[in-house]
Amino acid sequence: MRTIEVQPALIVNNAEMCLQVALMGCGVIQMMEFQVAGALRDRRLVQLLPQFPCPERHTMLAIYPHERHRLPRVRAMLDFLAENFGRNPAK
């Protein structure tokens, strides 16, 4: 395997802007799958180099109070996150 260092032509700090730039055909992006799932599903974007997945997996964390302090709304949010982001949304 060979590593090539590249200098980006554009750097953004907003996921939506990053996605829009890619959808306009202006470059290659690296984002979490759930952020680009719709565009992948609709074939507006394609995954590059699937045989070389990013070794650093992005992790979404939900931090909440100790079990005895958990409120029903916290449980509902955790269930929602697990249902929507605990699987591969692109499939």
C-alpha positions as CSV (number, residue, x, y, z in Angstrom):
1,M,0.0,0.0,0.0
2,R,1.2,3.5,-0.8
3,T,0.2,6.7,0.9
4,I,0.0,9.9,-1.1
5,E,-0.3,13.3,0.7
6,V,-2.5,15.8,-1.1
7,Q,-3.2,19.4,-0.5
8,P,-6.9,20.2,-0.6
9,A,-8.1,22.9,-2.9
10,L,-11.0,23.7,-0.6
11,I,-11.6,23.1,3.1
12,V,-15.1,23.5,4.7
13,N,-16.3,23.1,8.2
14,N,-19.9,22.4,7.4
15,A,-21.2,19.0,6.4
16,E,-23.9,20.3,4.2
17,M,-21.5,22.6,2.3
18,C,-19.1,19.6,1.9
19,L,-21.9,17.5,0.5
20,Q,-23.1,20.3,-1.9
21,V,-19.6,20.7,-3.2
22,A,-19.3,17.0,-4.0
23,L,-22.8,17.0,-5.6
24,M,-21.7,19.9,-7.9
25,G,-18.8,17.6,-9.1
26,C,-16.1,19.8,-7.6
27,G,-14.1,17.1,-5.7
28,V,-13.9,14.1,-3.5
29,I,-15.2,14.1,0.0
30,Q,-14.9,12.0,3.1
31,M,-18.0,12.0,5.3
32,M,-19.9,9.6,7.5
33,E,-22.1,7.2,5.6
34,F,-25.4,8.5,7.2
35,Q,-24.6,12.0,5.9
36,V,-24.3,10.8,2.2
37,A,-26.7,7.8,2.4
38,G,-29.4,9.5,0.3
39,A,-27.0,10.7,-2.4
40,L,-25.4,7.2,-2.6
41,R,-28.8,5.5,-2.7
42,D,-30.0,7.9,-5.5
43,R,-26.6,7.4,-7.3
44,R,-25.9,11.2,-7.2
45,L,-22.6,10.1,-5.5
46,V,-20.5,7.0,-5.8
47,Q,-18.2,5.5,-3.3
48,L,-14.5,5.5,-4.3
49,L,-12.1,2.8,-3.3
50,P,-14.4,0.7,-1.3
51,Q,-11.7,-1.9,-1.0
52,F,-9.7,0.6,1.1
53,P,-12.0,1.7,3.9
54,C,-10.9,4.5,6.2
55,P,-9.1,2.9,9.1
56,E,-10.3,5.6,11.5
57,R,-14.0,5.0,11.9
58,H,-16.1,8.0,12.9
59,T,-18.0,7.3,16.0
60,M,-21.3,8.9,17.2
61,L,-21.5,9.0,20.9
62,A,-24.6,9.6,23.0
63,I,-23.7,10.7,26.6
64,Y,-26.4,10.5,29.1
65,P,-26.9,10.4,32.9
66,H,-26.4,7.3,35.0
67,E,-29.0,4.6,34.5
68,R,-31.1,5.6,37.5
69,H,-31.4,9.2,36.3
70,R,-32.4,8.3,32.7
71,L,-35.6,10.1,31.7
72,P,-38.1,8.6,29.2
73,R,-37.2,11.3,26.6
74,V,-33.5,10.3,26.9
75,R,-34.5,6.6,26.3
76,A,-36.6,7.7,23.3
77,M,-33.7,9.7,21.8
78,L,-31.3,6.7,22.3
79,D,-33.7,4.4,20.6
80,F,-34.1,6.8,17.7
81,L,-30.3,7.1,17.3
82,A,-29.8,3.4,17.4
83,E,-32.6,2.8,14.9
84,N,-31.5,5.5,12.5
85,F,-27.7,5.4,12.8
86,G,-26.9,2.1,14.3
87,R,-27.0,0.4,10.9
88,N,-25.8,1.2,7.4
89,P,-28.4,3.7,6.1
90,A,-27.0,3.6,2.5
91,K,-28.4,0.1,2.0
